[in-house]
Amino acid sequence: MTNTKVNLERLFNDIKERELLNGTVLVAKKGEILYEGAFGDAELSTYRPLTSRSVFNLASVSKPITATAILLLVQEGKLNLDDAVQKWIPNLPYEGITIRHLLNHTSGLPDYLDLFEKYWDKTKIADNDDLLMYLTKYKPERLFVPNERVEYSNTGYILLAIIVERVTNMGFSVFLQENIFKPLNMTCTQAIGVRKENIQIDDYAYGYVYDVYAGKYILADDFEESKMVTYLDGMLGDGGIQSTVRDLYLYERALSAGKLINDKLLQETYKPAVTETETPFKYGFGWILEDDKEKGQIIWHSGGWPGYVTSLRRFINHDIVVIVLRNKEHDFDFDQHILLAIEQAAFDEPYELAEEKPPLERAQAISLDILKRLVGNYALTEHPDLIIHVFLENNRLFIKFPGSMKLELYAKTEKSFFIRGLSIDVDFTTEGSKELVRIVDDAEVRTAERQ
């Protein structure tokens, strides 16, 4: 254990010296915290530094906690995993979906982000009731029949929060406070929309994104692409929990010790969904599941919301916990590189650390006439039935991959673009009479032809 501490101290001294991380970290093994620290700023305008008790928006690391709330009700006999969702939400216009389907992302419900971008009055802040109203009013088409496959659905987790409220006659935030946060002494944690409730949280870590045109970091609220952080701030269940690394560790310890959910239900929680078609990842009830040859069973979740990148990883066989909360946007691959180095140090393995952060790309302004020429549907060469859509919205160019949400394209040149924060290049080219788009993701290159 002492060697591990030394290894971690050396790593984080390097990270601090090279300014490779803006966030907070906690690493623990067998119930002992081996490292807890903070790096960088909580508020750029005042240079207020982060502390180990700084409060972050957890983004999708909220989902395990939402799942825990549901499982507590199942444990108390107030719910069944195979209850029809319509038992608790009768006006939901989708039949055949169960609570189990919501928990493990097999419901087939479409994500709500596009729905609210299209119809919502952006001067107002939406909440869970508004989502239910919109599903009832607009009835967006489901992606597949329940249990056909796993496809990540934020919509499903908001419905879970609504079900908690219907079953208990308590607000979702109040239920979490009374049944999870207070009993576990998670004193810095609450489920709340900071903008919707117009509150100030002590030692709050504000989320910053990189303005690719101005070449500087700004609040996510002030960047056009990330305006949803304001108008979707009232949504709870899929995200919206504000917490610290220490409070998350208290939650993880209680879960691992069986103080929240009994062993039988936990075993079911950590079983991957069994679906009709092969799934791209294994998902249980609120957790992503992995089996690693050397590190054993890994139960984890990550979160991403403009300005925030969060991660809670649990290495069950070794009883190692790694929690990292960040509030300043960086390149995705670089973020993964830092996480891997932390895990390697926690396992007493040699780690590699970049000398410096890669520079974030700047975008060029391209005329609308040129962008219009790129708009179209492109069929993937290897899977012609899968279509990539390139389209304009509000004079901005977007790309939508099959089964994914739309992503904005930023121009390097008139025919070469990048996707902010994802290390993905998108190039438009021609070969003879063929008009092609090439998607370059590290070493992987996919090609699609205009239809």
C-alpha positions as CSV (number, residue, x, y, z in Angstrom):
1,M,0.0,0.0,0.0
2,T,2.9,2.4,0.8
3,N,4.4,1.8,-2.6
4,T,1.0,2.6,-4.2
5,K,0.8,5.9,-2.2
6,V,4.3,6.8,-3.4
7,N,3.4,5.9,-7.0
8,L,0.3,8.1,-6.9
9,E,2.1,11.0,-5.2
10,R,4.7,10.9,-7.9
11,L,2.1,10.8,-10.7
12,F,0.0,13.7,-9.3
13,N,3.1,15.8,-8.6
14,D,3.8,15.4,-12.3
15,I,0.2,16.2,-13.3
16,K,0.3,19.4,-11.1
17,E,3.7,20.5,-12.4
18,R,2.6,20.1,-16.1
19,E,-0.9,21.4,-15.5
20,L,-2.5,18.4,-17.2
21,L,-5.7,18.3,-15.2
22,N,-8.3,20.8,-14.0
23,G,-10.4,18.9,-11.5
24,T,-10.4,16.8,-8.4
25,V,-9.3,13.2,-7.7
26,L,-9.8,10.5,-5.1
27,V,-8.1,7.1,-5.2
28,A,-8.8,4.4,-2.6
29,K,-7.9,0.8,-2.0
30,K,-9.5,-1.6,0.5
31,G,-11.2,1.2,2.3
32,E,-8.1,3.4,2.6
33,I,-7.9,6.7,0.7
34,L,-4.5,6.7,-0.9
35,Y,-4.8,10.1,-2.6
36,E,-7.2,13.0,-2.6
37,G,-6.4,16.2,-4.3
38,A,-7.4,19.2,-6.5
39,F,-5.8,20.8,-9.5
40,G,-6.6,24.0,-11.3
41,D,-9.4,26.5,-11.1
42,A,-13.0,26.4,-9.9
43,E,-13.7,29.8,-11.4
44,L,-11.5,31.2,-14.2
45,S,-12.6,34.8,-13.9
46,T,-11.5,35.1,-10.2
47,Y,-8.7,32.4,-10.3
48,R,-10.5,30.7,-7.4
49,P,-8.7,27.4,-7.0
50,L,-10.4,24.0,-6.8
51,T,-10.3,22.2,-3.5
52,S,-10.9,18.5,-2.7
53,R,-14.3,19.6,-1.4
54,S,-15.3,21.4,-4.6
55,V,-18.8,20.6,-5.9
56,F,-19.2,19.5,-9.5
57,N,-22.2,18.7,-11.7
58,L,-21.9,14.9,-11.9
59,A,-23.6,14.6,-15.4
60,S,-24.3,11.0,-16.1
61,V,-22.5,9.7,-12.9
62,S,-25.9,10.7,-11.5
63,K,-27.4,7.6,-13.2
64,P,-26.1,5.0,-10.7
65,I,-27.7,7.1,-7.9
66,T,-31.0,7.3,-9.8
67,A,-30.9,3.5,-10.2
68,T,-30.1,3.1,-6.5
69,A,-33.3,5.1,-5.7
70,I,-35.4,2.7,-7.8
71,L,-33.7,-0.4,-6.3
72,L,-34.4,0.9,-2.8
73,L,-38.1,0.9,-3.7
74,V,-37.8,-2.6,-5.2
75,Q,-36.1,-3.8,-2.1
76,E,-39.0,-2.3,0.0
77,G,-41.6,-4.1,-2.2
78,K,-43.0,-0.9,-3.5
79,L,-42.0,-1.6,-7.1
80,N,-41.2,-4.6,-9.3
81,L,-38.4,-4.5,-11.9
82,D,-40.9,-5.9,-14.4
83,D,-43.6,-3.4,-13.7
84,A,-44.9,-1.8,-16.8
85,V,-43.9,1.9,-16.9
86,Q,-47.4,2.7,-17.8
87,K,-48.5,1.4,-14.4
88,W,-46.9,4.5,-12.9
89,I,-47.1,6.8,-15.9
90,P,-50.4,5.9,-17.5
91,N,-50.2,8.7,-20.2
92,L,-46.8,7.6,-21.5
93,P,-47.5,6.9,-25.3
94,Y,-45.2,3.8,-25.5
95,E,-46.4,0.4,-24.6
96,G,-44.4,-2.7,-23.5
97,I,-41.7,-0.8,-21.6
98,T,-40.8,-2.0,-18.1
99,I,-38.7,-0.4,-15.3
100,R,-36.0,-3.0,-16.1
101,H,-35.9,-1.7,-19.7
102,L,-35.4,1.9,-18.4
103,L,-32.6,0.8,-16.0
104,N,-30.5,-1.0,-18.5
105,H,-31.2,1.2,-21.6
106,T,-33.2,-1.4,-23.5
107,S,-36.4,0.7,-23.8
108,G,-35.9,2.0,-27.3
109,L,-37.0,5.5,-26.2
110,P,-35.4,8.3,-28.2
111,D,-33.2,10.8,-26.4
112,Y,-34.8,14.0,-25.4
113,L,-32.1,16.5,-26.4
114,D,-33.2,16.8,-30.1
115,L,-36.9,17.1,-29.0
116,F,-36.2,20.1,-26.8
117,E,-33.8,21.7,-29.2
118,K,-36.6,21.6,-31.9
119,Y,-39.6,22.7,-29.8
120,W,-38.6,24.2,-26.5
121,D,-38.8,28.0,-25.8
122,K,-35.1,28.5,-25.0
123,T,-35.9,31.5,-22.7
124,K,-37.4,29.1,-20.2
125,I,-35.8,26.2,-18.2
126,A,-37.4,22.8,-18.7
127,D,-37.9,20.2,-16.1
128,N,-39.0,16.5,-15.9
129,D,-42.7,17.4,-16.1
130,D,-42.0,19.2,-19.4
131,L,-40.3,16.1,-20.8
132,L,-43.3,14.0,-20.0
133,M,-45.6,16.6,-21.6
134,Y,-43.4,16.6,-24.7
135,L,-43.4,12.8,-25.0
136,T,-47.1,12.8,-24.8
137,K,-47.6,15.8,-27.2
138,Y,-45.1,15.0,-29.9
139,K,-44.7,11.2,-29.5
140,P,-41.2,11.0,-31.1
141,E,-40.8,7.6,-32.8
142,R,-39.2,4.9,-30.7
143,L,-35.8,3.6,-31.9
144,F,-36.6,-0.1,-31.5
145,V,-38.9,-2.4,-29.7
146,P,-38.1,-3.0,-26.0
147,N,-35.1,-5.4,-25.4
148,E,-34.0,-5.5,-29.0
149,R,-30.7,-3.9,-28.1
150,V,-28.9,-1.6,-25.6
151,E,-28.9,2.0,-26.7
152,Y,-28.1,4.8,-24.2
153,S,-31.2,6.8,-23.2
154,N,-31.2,9.8,-21.0
155,T,-35.0,9.9,-21.5
156,G,-35.4,6.6,-19.6
157,Y,-33.5,7.9,-16.5
158,I,-35.7,10.9,-16.3
159,L,-38.8,8.6,-16.4
160,L,-37.2,6.6,-13.5
161,A,-37.0,9.8,-11.5
162,I,-40.7,10.5,-12.2
163,I,-41.6,7.0,-11.1
164,V,-39.8,7.5,-7.8
165,E,-42.0,10.6,-7.3
166,R,-45.2,8.7,-8.3
167,V,-44.4,5.8,-5.9
168,T,-43.4,7.8,-2.9
169,N,-45.3,11.1,-3.2
170,M,-42.0,12.9,-2.6
171,G,-40.0,15.1,-4.9
172,F,-37.1,13.2,-6.5
173,S,-34.5,15.5,-4.9
174,V,-36.2,15.1,-1.5
175,F,-36.2,11.3,-1.8
176,L,-32.5,11.2,-2.6
177,Q,-31.7,13.5,0.3
178,E,-33.7,11.5,2.9
179,N,-32.8,8.0,1.7
180,I,-29.3,8.2,0.4
181,F,-27.5,11.5,1.0
182,K,-28.4,12.2,4.6
183,P,-28.0,8.6,5.8
184,L,-24.5,8.4,4.2
185,N,-23.5,11.8,5.5
186,M,-23.1,13.1,1.9
187,T,-23.3,16.7,3.2
188,C,-22.2,18.4,0.0
189,T,-24.5,16.5,-2.4
190,Q,-27.9,17.5,-3.8
191,A,-30.0,16.9,-6.9
192,I,-30.8,20.4,-8.1
193,G,-30.7,22.6,-11.2
194,V,-28.4,25.4,-10.1
195,R,-29.7,27.8,-12.7
196,K,-33.3,26.8,-12.4
197,E,-33.3,27.4,-8.6
198,N,-31.0,30.3,-8.9
199,I,-28.8,29.2,-6.0
200,Q,-25.2,29.7,-5.1
201,I,-23.2,26.6,-3.9
202,D,-20.2,27.1,-1.8
203,D,-16.9,26.0,-3.5
204,Y,-18.7,25.3,-6.7
205,A,-16.7,24.2,-9.8
206,Y,-18.1,26.1,-12.8
207,G,-18.0,24.2,-16.1
208,Y,-15.9,25.7,-19.0
209,V,-15.8,24.8,-22.7
210,Y,-13.4,25.9,-25.3
211,D,-14.6,28.5,-27.8
212,V,-13.1,27.2,-31.0
213,Y,-13.5,30.6,-32.7
214,A,-12.2,32.9,-30.0
215,G,-9.5,30.4,-28.9
216,K,-10.3,30.7,-25.2
217,Y,-12.2,29.0,-22.4
218,I,-15.7,30.4,-21.6
219,L,-18.6,29.3,-19.4
220,A,-20.7,26.7,-21.1
221,D,-23.7,29.0,-20.8
222,D,-22.0,31.5,-23.1
223,F,-21.2,29.1,-26.0
224,E,-23.8,28.7,-28.7
225,E,-23.4,24.9,-29.0
226,S,-23.8,24.4,-25.3
227,K,-26.8,26.7,-24.5
228,M,-28.7,23.6,-23.4
229,V,-26.9,23.8,-20.0
230,T,-29.3,26.6,-19.2
231,Y,-32.6,25.6,-20.8
232,L,-32.3,21.9,-19.7
233,D,-31.1,22.7,-16.2
234,G,-34.2,21.5,-14.5
235,M,-33.9,17.9,-15.8
236,L,-33.1,15.3,-13.0
237,G,-32.5,11.6,-13.1
238,D,-30.2,11.3,-16.1
239,G,-27.9,14.0,-14.5
240,G,-28.3,17.0,-12.3
241,I,-26.7,15.7,-9.1
242,Q,-24.1,18.1,-7.7
243,S,-21.4,16.4,-5.5
244,T,-17.8,16.0,-4.5
245,V,-15.2,13.2,-4.8
246,R,-15.4,12.5,-1.1
247,D,-19.2,12.2,-1.1
248,L,-19.1,9.9,-4.1
249,Y,-16.7,7.8,-2.2
250,L,-19.1,7.5,0.7
251,Y,-21.8,6.4,-1.7
252,E,-19.5,3.8,-3.3
253,R,-18.4,2.4,0.1
254,A,-22.0,2.0,1.3
255,L,-23.0,0.3,-2.0
256,S,-20.0,-2.1,-1.8
257,A,-20.6,-2.9,1.8
258,G,-24.3,-3.8,1.2
259,K,-25.6,-0.9,3.3
260,L,-27.9,0.3,0.6
261,I,-28.9,-2.6,-1.6
262,N,-28.9,-6.2,-0.4
263,D,-26.5,-8.8,-2.0
264,K,-29.2,-10.5,-4.1
265,L,-30.4,-7.3,-5.7
266,L,-26.8,-6.1,-6.2
267,Q,-26.0,-9.3,-8.1
268,E,-28.9,-8.6,-10.4
269,T,-27.7,-4.9,-10.7
270,Y,-24.4,-6.1,-12.0
271,K,-25.7,-8.5,-14.6
272,P,-25.6,-7.1,-18.2
273,A,-28.8,-6.8,-20.1
274,V,-29.6,-9.8,-22.3
275,T,-30.9,-8.6,-25.7
276,E,-32.0,-9.9,-29.0
277,T,-29.0,-8.4,-30.8
278,E,-25.4,-8.0,-29.8
279,T,-24.8,-4.8,-27.8
280,P,-21.8,-2.4,-28.1
281,F,-21.3,-2.3,-24.3
282,K,-22.6,-4.2,-21.3
283,Y,-25.0,-2.3,-19.0
284,G,-26.7,-3.4,-15.8
285,F,-28.9,-1.2,-13.6
286,G,-27.1,2.2,-13.7
287,W,-23.6,0.8,-14.3
288,I,-21.4,0.0,-17.3
289,L,-19.9,-3.5,-16.8
290,E,-16.5,-4.8,-17.9
291,D,-14.4,-7.9,-17.3
292,D,-10.7,-7.3,-17.7
293,K,-8.2,-10.2,-17.8
294,E,-5.8,-8.6,-15.4
295,K,-8.0,-6.1,-13.4
296,G,-11.0,-8.3,-13.0
297,Q,-14.5,-7.0,-12.8
298,I,-14.9,-3.3,-13.4
299,I,-18.2,-1.5,-12.6
300,W,-18.2,2.1,-13.6
301,H,-19.9,5.1,-15.1
302,S,-18.7,8.2,-16.8
303,G,-20.5,11.5,-17.4
304,G,-20.2,14.3,-19.9
305,W,-22.1,17.6,-20.0
306,P,-20.8,20.9,-21.4
307,G,-18.0,22.0,-19.1
308,Y,-17.9,18.7,-17.1
309,V,-16.3,15.3,-17.6
310,T,-16.8,12.9,-14.7
311,S,-15.8,9.3,-13.9
312,L,-16.4,6.8,-11.1
313,R,-14.6,3.5,-11.6
314,R,-14.8,0.5,-9.2
315,F,-12.4,-2.4,-9.6
316,I,-14.3,-5.0,-7.6
317,N,-11.8,-7.8,-7.3
318,H,-9.1,-5.5,-6.0
319,D,-11.4,-3.1,-4.1
320,I,-9.9,-0.1,-5.8
321,V,-11.9,3.0,-6.5
322,V,-10.9,5.9,-8.8
323,I,-13.0,9.0,-8.9
324,V,-12.1,12.0,-11.2
325,L,-14.3,15.1,-11.7
326,R,-13.2,17.7,-14.2
327,N,-14.7,21.1,-15.1
328,K,-12.6,22.3,-18.1
329,E,-13.0,20.8,-21.5
330,H,-10.0,19.0,-23.1
331,D,-9.5,16.6,-25.9
332,F,-11.3,13.3,-25.3
333,D,-8.3,11.0,-26.0
334,F,-6.1,13.1,-23.7
335,D,-8.7,12.8,-20.9
336,Q,-8.6,9.0,-21.4
337,H,-4.9,9.1,-21.3
338,I,-4.9,10.8,-17.9
339,L,-7.5,8.3,-16.5
340,L,-5.4,5.4,-17.7
341,A,-2.3,6.8,-16.0
342,I,-4.1,7.1,-12.7
343,E,-5.4,3.6,-12.9
344,Q,-2.0,2.2,-13.7
345,A,-0.5,4.0,-10.7
346,A,-3.3,2.7,-8.5
347,F,-2.4,-0.8,-9.6
348,D,1.4,-0.2,-9.0
349,E,2.0,-0.4,-12.7
350,P,4.3,1.8,-14.8
351,Y,2.5,4.7,-16.3
352,E,3.1,7.0,-19.2
353,L,2.2,10.7,-19.0
354,A,2.2,13.3,-21.8
355,E,4.7,16.1,-21.5
356,E,1.9,18.6,-22.1
357,K,-1.7,18.9,-23.1
358,P,-2.4,18.8,-26.8
359,P,-3.5,22.2,-28.2
360,L,-7.2,22.5,-28.9
361,E,-8.1,23.2,-32.5
362,R,-9.3,26.6,-33.8
363,A,-12.2,26.8,-36.3
364,Q,-12.4,28.9,-39.4
365,A,-15.6,30.8,-40.6
366,I,-16.8,29.3,-43.9
367,S,-19.4,30.8,-46.2
368,L,-22.9,29.4,-46.1
369,D,-22.8,28.7,-49.8
370,I,-19.8,26.3,-49.4
371,L,-21.4,24.6,-46.4
372,K,-24.6,24.0,-48.4
373,R,-22.7,22.0,-51.0
374,L,-21.7,19.4,-48.3
375,V,-25.3,18.8,-47.1
376,G,-26.6,15.3,-47.9
377,N,-27.0,11.7,-47.0
378,Y,-24.0,9.5,-47.1
379,A,-24.1,5.7,-47.0
380,L,-21.2,3.9,-45.2
381,T,-19.1,1.9,-47.6
382,E,-19.0,-1.2,-45.4
383,H,-22.6,-0.9,-44.3
384,P,-24.6,0.8,-47.1
385,D,-27.8,0.4,-45.1
386,L,-26.3,2.8,-42.5
387,I,-26.7,6.4,-43.4
388,I,-24.7,9.4,-42.2
389,H,-26.7,12.7,-42.4
390,V,-24.9,16.0,-42.9
391,F,-27.3,19.0,-42.6
392,L,-27.5,22.7,-41.7
393,E,-29.4,24.1,-38.7
394,N,-29.3,27.9,-38.1
395,N,-26.5,28.1,-40.7
396,R,-24.3,25.7,-38.7
397,L,-23.2,22.4,-40.2
398,F,-24.0,19.1,-38.3
399,I,-23.3,15.4,-38.8
400,K,-25.4,12.6,-37.4
401,F,-24.1,9.1,-37.3
402,P,-26.4,6.1,-37.1
403,G,-27.7,5.6,-33.6
404,S,-26.0,8.8,-32.3
405,M,-27.0,12.3,-31.5
406,K,-26.0,15.1,-33.9
407,L,-22.6,16.7,-33.6
408,E,-21.5,20.1,-34.9
409,L,-18.7,20.2,-37.5
410,Y,-16.1,22.9,-37.2
411,A,-14.1,24.0,-40.3
412,K,-10.3,23.7,-40.6
413,T,-10.7,24.4,-44.4
414,E,-13.5,24.4,-46.8
415,K,-13.6,20.6,-47.0
416,S,-11.9,19.5,-43.8
417,F,-13.7,19.7,-40.4
418,F,-13.3,18.5,-36.8
419,I,-15.7,17.5,-34.0
420,R,-14.9,19.6,-30.9
421,G,-13.4,17.6,-28.1
422,L,-13.6,14.2,-29.7
423,S,-10.4,13.8,-31.8
424,I,-12.4,13.1,-34.9
425,D,-11.8,14.6,-38.3
426,V,-14.4,14.7,-41.0
427,D,-13.1,15.3,-44.6
428,F,-15.2,15.8,-47.7
429,T,-13.6,14.7,-51.0
430,T,-14.2,13.3,-54.5
431,E,-13.0,10.2,-56.3
432,G,-14.1,10.4,-60.0
433,S,-17.8,10.9,-59.9
434,K,-18.1,9.8,-56.3
435,E,-18.6,12.4,-53.5
436,L,-17.3,11.0,-50.3
437,V,-17.0,11.8,-46.6
438,R,-14.2,10.3,-44.6
439,I,-14.4,10.0,-40.8
440,V,-11.0,9.7,-39.2
441,D,-11.0,8.6,-35.6
442,D,-7.4,8.0,-34.6
443,A,-6.3,5.0,-36.7
444,E,-9.8,4.1,-37.7
445,V,-11.0,5.5,-41.1
446,R,-14.6,5.1,-42.3
447,T,-15.8,6.2,-45.7
448,A,-19.3,7.0,-46.9
449,E,-20.7,7.9,-50.3
450,R,-23.3,10.6,-51.1
451,Q,-26.6,9.1,-52.1
